[in-house]
Amino acid sequence: MAPAERGRLPPERVALVDLLDRLLAGGVVVHGDLTLSIADVDLVRISLRVLINSVTQLDPGGAS
């Protein structure tokens, strides 16, 4: 049975540049934790939270 016959549409091909543009327009949050340990003793813990978003250029001649 074809995907369209099951009520699903075939997947749309999207270029990587278009995907990145869509993600950056809305913003992306990356969150992670890394723990380095030896013999069940935690030595280093790193927490990472990153917000990636596009930046629009401000109008230099705009209102002050």
N, C-alpha and C positions, 0 to 999 in steps of 0.2 A: 504494500500500500504506500503510495507516494505521500510525502509530508503535507502537501496541500489538501489531499483527500482526508487526512486526519484532523483537519482544522488548523494546521500550522502552516505558516508561510516559510518558504526556504530562507535560510540565513542570508542577510545582505552583506556583501563584501564592502568593507570600509578600509580606506587607506590609513596607515599608521599616523600620518600627519593630521588627518581629519579626526581620528580618535583622540590624539593628544590635544587638539584644539578644543574639542568638546569637554574633555576632562578639566583642562585648565580654565575654561570659561566658568565652570561651576566650582572648581577648587578640588584638591585632593588632599586627604589627610593620611599620613603614614604614622602608624603607632607600633612600637615594638619594644620588647624587653630582652636583654641579653645578660645571662649570668654565667660567669666563669668560676668553676669550682674544681677542687681536687679532693678526693676522698670524702665526698659529701660535705666539704667545708666551702662555703661561698666566699670567694676571694674578691671578685669584682662584679658589681651589678650596674648595668647601663640601661637607662630608660630613654627612649627616643620618641619624640613627638614632633612631626614636621608638617607644616601646612604649605602646600604648593599651590599658587594661584597666579593667574595672569595679572600683569600690571598695565593699566592704561595710561597713556601719556597725558599729563595735565596740559591744558592750554596755557602757554606762557603769557599770553596777552589777556588772560581772564581777569575777573574782578579781584581786587585786592582786599 
